[in-house]
Amino acid sequence: MNISLTNVDSVNAVLQIIITKEDYLEKVESSLKNFRKKANVPGFRPGTVPAGMVKKMYGKSIIAEEVNKLVGEGLYNYIQENKLNVLGEPLPNEEKQQPVDFATEGDYEFFFDIALAPEIKLALTKKDKITYYAIDVYEELVEKQIDSYKANYGKYETISEGAKETDLTKGKITELENGKAKENGISVEAGVVMASYIKDAEEQAKFVGVKPGDIITFNPGKAYEGNETEIASLLHIEKDAVEAISPEFSFEVTEVTRYKEADLDQELFDKIFGEGTVKTAEEFRTKVKETVAQQFTPDSDYKFLLDAKELLEKKAGDIEFPDAFLKRWLIASGKERTAESVEAEYPKIVEDLKFHLIKEQIAKDKDLKIENEDVKAIAIQAARAQFAQYGMMGLPDEMVENYANDMLKNQDNARNLVDRAMENKIIESLKSTLGVTEKAISLEEFRKFFENETAEETEA
């Protein structure tokens, strides 16, 4: 096998691959022998088909298969060994590539177009000024977060006073007929109603102010009109049986419970941050402030990277791309893409590609590497963030780590986490390389950055 590279220009090249008969003949002969053992040809027992017949029937396809394997391996190895930074994947050269006749054993010649990533030079110094917007965690945000914890970790408690719309009213539900319990009718021992979920105002009012021991008559069909699922759930019946229920049911109240927010005490401290981590309300507030600040850091980093993108693209200057090749490759690699759709999307594709190559260059210049520990740390961080969305804080490390490991088992998740890990390293590298000025900013002011961007995108 002989492989040579000819540069067309700085970003386009042609790879020529010559596969000689000696490269594939032994493999073809071996494949033919194996195929002969299994060949199912009428009139012959397996393994007795004449070799010449097998070669005549299947030799062309086997040669094609073995040669294509060699071409694929040759392409991959050449690119890797010569450390070529290619864009997309090699495509057959439309001018030089001639039809290949695998019916005739001999040497075969292949030509492939490849796109080379443009050279990018970044001379970054402290003279390159940029602002890092740190979101100010003021007391109101801390109190909101504490209120959220108290609400999420509260519990229902039994009360003796009259029920409010948001209280849970529990009791026995009985289907009525002519004011009495219907024979073989519906009966639910432990029905639960929250008045605020009842649509009809008249039916809702019947449950407000009730106490244990009270008996009311209500109409489930009217109370939850149009919601057969809710009615079926309340009465413990199938949805298709809802239409046949009586218009009157009795509800004998056995218990009323009201949701009480958690107290700001040691029990709550331990649930949020782990046992014994904080011991006073003041320590708790300090820890909450730190936690909120940590939650805002990725947002500040994202804004920083967007601002750095503009600066870095200016530093990189004009970058030449193999436009014709990339458009051709995009059409070839996307089943639903057309020449028209690629033409419309291409400016955004090149913009994203340009920043991707700039980040790659930073990683190369700064010798940034991603280790398994980096990806694992990002996965754990992502897992904690997901749990935090549901108010689940202070979970055992083992539980969070197991969840993170499950995330990494998914290839798409793992790839995204690797990208995030590298992006984080690039952000930290830029913070130390550029002339960064940190500016505290309110959450409301910070959000306006992205409101403006959304408005601009909508107008565009």
N, C-alpha and C positions, 0 to 999 in steps of 0.2 A: 504493500500500500504506500502510495506517495501522496502527500498533502502539501499544497503550497498556497500562500496568501498573496494576493495582488491588491494593493490599495488603489481605489478609484479616486478618492479624495480623503480628507481628514476624518470623515464619518461614514464612508462607504467602502466596502472591500468585497472581493470575490475569492471564495475558497474553491480550489480545484482538488478533487480527490480522484486518484486513479487506483482502481482495484484490479490487480492482476489475477490471472488464472490460478497462480500458486497460492494466492491469499484465501481463496474459497474452495478450491477443488477437494481438499481433504475433508472439509466439513460437509460438502455436498455428498461425497461418497458415503460418509458415515450416516448422514440423514437418509440416503436412499436405502442403505442396508437395514436400518431400523424400520423404515417405512415398509420395506419388503416383508418383514416379519409379521407385520400387522395387516398388510393389504388384503382387502376382501374383494377378490376378482372372481366372477363366475367361471367355473370350470377348474379352479385351482384351490387347493387347500392353503390356509395361511402359511406363509414361509416358503411356498413352492413356486410362486409366480416368478417367471424368468426375469433376471436382473435387467435385461435389455428392454423388456416390456414395461417394467416399472419406471425405468429411466425415460422411456418414450412418453409414457402417460403423465408422469409427475416431475420429470427432471427440470422443466422450465420454471415451474412454480417454486421448487425447492431452491434452485439457483437464485431466483429473485429474492426469496426469503433470506437466504444466507448473505447475499450481497448487501441487501438493505440493512441487515444487522450490522455488517462491517462498516457501512457508510455512517450509520447512526453513532456507533462507538467511536469511529474516527473523528467525526465532527465534535463530539463531546470532549474527547481526550485532547484534541488539538487546542480547543478553546481554553480548557483548564490548564494544560501544560504551558501555554503561551500567555496565560493570564489576560486574555482578551476580555474587556468589559463591553459585552455586546448588549444591544437593545432588542427585545423581542426574540424571535427564533430564526435561524437560517431559512431562507426560501430559495427554491430552485431558480437559477438565473434564466430569465425568459429568452435571452438572445443566444447564449452559448450552449445551453443544455439541449442536446439532441435526443430523440427517442432512443430508448435502450431496448435492444432485442436480446432477451435472455434465452432465446431458443438456440443461440449459437454461443458455445463456450469460448471465452476469450477475455481480453482486458476490457474494462468498462470505465468510462470517464463521466464524472459528475461535476457540475458547477453550481455553487450556492452563493447567493447574495447574503451578506451579513452587514448589520448596522453597528457601528462602533460608537460608544458613548463619547460625547464631546469632552475635550479637556477643559477642566474648570480650575481656575486659580483664585484663591481667596487669601488676601493679605489682611488679616484681622488684627486690630490693635485696640488699646484702651482709648484711642482717639475716635473710635467709632462709637458714638453716643447712642444710648437707648434707655428708655424708661421702663422700669418694672413696676407694675401696678399691684400693690399688696392691698387686699380688701381689709378694711378696718373692722375688726370685730368689736363693735360698740356694745354697751350693756343691754340695749334693747334686743339685739340678736341673741345674746346669751340668755336673756329671760325667755325669749320665744322658744329657744331650744329646751330650756328647763321645763317650760310649760308643756312642750311636746312629750318629753320624757314622763312627766307626771300623768299626762293623759293616756299615754300608751301603756303604762305599767299600773294603771288603776284597776279596780275590781268592783263587781256588783255586790251590794250589801242589802240585806232585807230591811225594809222600812215598814212602819205601822201607819204612817200618814197616807193621805190620798195620793193616787198615782198621777204623775205628770205625763205629758205626751212622750217624753223620752225614756220613761221607766219601762221595765219589763214586767208585764202582768201575766202571772201564771195561774192556770186553773183547769177545771174539768169542762170539756166541751161536749154538749149533747145535742143531737139532732132532734127537733121537735115536730110534732104533728098535732094540730088542733090544741096547741099550748101544752102538750104533754110529750114525754119522751117517746119517740117513734119506735115501734117494735122492730127489732133487728136494724135499727138505724145506726148512724155513725156515733161513735163515742171515743173521745180522746181524753185520757186521764191527765196528761201533763201538757196541755196546750200552752203556747207562749205568744203573746201579742205585745207589740210596741205601737202605741196609738199613733205616733208620728208617721208610721208607714201606711196607715189607712188613708185611702184617697178620699172617700166620701166624708164630708164634714159632720153630717148627722151621726153616722156610725162611729166616727172617731170620738165624738163628744161622749159617747156612752162609756168609754174606757178611761176618761179623764176624771180623777177624783175617787175612783173605786178603791176599796180596802178589802183585806182578807175577810171572807164570809159573805161579801156582796154577790148577788146573782143578777146578771143582766141578760137581755135577749137581743141578739144582733143577727144581721144578715151577711154572711161571709161573701156571697156573690156580689152584693152591693158594696161592701167594704173594700174589696179588692177587685172591683169590676175591670174586666179585660186582662187580668193576670191569673190565668188558670194555674200556672206553676205555683204561685204563692198560696192559692186556695188549697191545692192538692197537698202542699207541704204542711199547711196548718191543720188540715183534717186527716192527714195520713192516708190519703186515697190516691188512686191513679188519676192522671190528668183527664183521661177520657170519661171518668165517672163524675167530674165536676158538674157537668150540665144537668145531671139528674138530682142534685142535692135539694133539700128543702130550703125555703126562704127564711126559716127561723131556726136559730140555735140558741141554747142557753150557755152562758159562761159563768161558772161558779168560781170566784176568785179564791185561790188558796195562798197566794204569796205575791208581794210586790217588791221588786228589787230595783235599786237605783245605783247608777255607776258613780263611784267615788274615785276621784283622782288620787294617785299615790301621794303620800306625805313626803316632804323633803327630809328624809331620815336615813339612817344607816342601811336599812333594807333596800331603799332605792339606790343609794350610792353603790352598794355591792352588786346589784343587778346590772347597773350601767357599766361600771369600770372594773368589776371583779372584787372579790372579797378583800376588805382591808386596804384597798388602794387609796381611797380617800376617807377621812374620818370626820370632817366637819363641813358645814354648809359652805363656808368660805373656800375650803379646799376644793369642794365640788364645783363651785362656780369657776374657779381658776382652771380646773381640769376641763370643764365644758368649753370654756373660752379657747383653750388649746386645741380641743377636738374640732371646734368649728373652724378655727384658723387652718388646721390641717385639711379640712374638707374643702376649703377655698383655694388651697395652694395649687391644685391641678388647673383650676380656672385661671388663676394668675399666670401660671406657666404657659397655658394655651394662648392667652393674650400676648404674652412675651414672645412666643414663637411666631405668632402672626406678624407682630411688629418687626421681629428679626428677619422674617422672610423678605420683607420689602427692602431692608438694609442689605441683606445678603445678595439679593438679585441685582441690586445696583453695583455691589462690589464685583460680582461675577461678570457683569457687562453682557454684551450680546453673545449668545450661545447658538452655534450652528447645529441644527438637527437634520438627520436624514429623512426629511419629510416624505418624499415619495415612497421610500421603503416602509416607513412606519404606517402610512395610510394603507399600503398594500397588505402589510402584516395584520393590521387591525381588521380588515375585511376578511382575510383568510382565517383568522383565529376566532371570529365571532359569527356564529350561525345567523343571528338576526341582524347583523350589521349590513348596511348597504354603502355604496360609494357616497350617496347623498348624506346619510346619517353620520358617516365618519367625517365628512367635510364640515358638517355643522358642529360636531363635538370636538374636532381636532384642536382648536385654540385652547380649550380647557384642559384637554389631555396633555398637551405640550407644557402648559403652565404647571400642572401637577408633576409632570416628569422632570421639569427643570428644577423644582424645589427638591424633589427626591434625589436627584443627582448632586445637588448642593449639599444635602445632608450626608450623602455617602462620602463626599469629598471631605467634609468636616471629620467624619468618623475615621477616614483614612489618615488625614493630616494629624489628628490627635491620638491616633492608634487606639481608638475606642473599641473594646471587645465586650461581647455579651457572654457571660458565664451562666451556667445552670442556676446558680444562686440568685442572679439578677432576675431571671424569669420567674423563679419561685417566689421571690419577694413581691414582684408585681402582681402575681396571681393571688397571693395572700391579701395584698392591699385591695385588689378588686373584689375579693370575696368579702372582706370586712365592709367595704362600701355597699355591696349588695345587701348584706344583713342590716346595715345601718339604715337603709331606706325603709325598712320595716320596723325600725326602732329596736332592733336586736343588737345591743351593745354588750361588751364584757363577756362575749362567748369564750369558752375554753379554747386555747391555742390549738389543741388537737382537732377539735371540730372544724375550725376555720381552715386548718392545713389540709384536712381530708377533702373539704369542699374545693379548695384550690387545686389539689391533685386531680380531682374529677374534671375540673375545668381544663387542665393541661392535657387530658386524654383526648380531647377533641382537637383535631388538627387545625381547624380554622381558628379556634380560640387560642391555641398555642402560638400560631403564627402571629395573631394580633398582639398577643402579650409580648412576644419577642420584639415586634415593631415598637411597642410602647416602651419597653425597657431601653431600646437603643435611642428612642426619641428623648427619653428622660436624661440619658447620658449626654446627648447633644445639647440639651437645654442647660444642664449644669456646666458643660464646657463653655458654652457661649456666655454664661453669667460671669465666668472667671476670665474670659478673653476680652470681652467688649467693655466699654466704659458705661457701666450700668448705674443708673440713679434710681433708687427705690422711692416710690411715692405712695403714701397711704391714701386710699380712696374709699368712699362709701360704697356699699353694695348697690345702691340705687344708681350712683354715677357709673359704676362698673358695667351694670346691665345696659346702660345707654349706648356703650360701644357697639354691642351686638344688636340692639334695636335699630341703630343707624345702618348697620350692615344689612340687616334683613330688609329694611326699607329700600336700600339701594338695589338689592337683588330683585325685589318685587318690581321696582321701576324698570330694571333692565329686562 
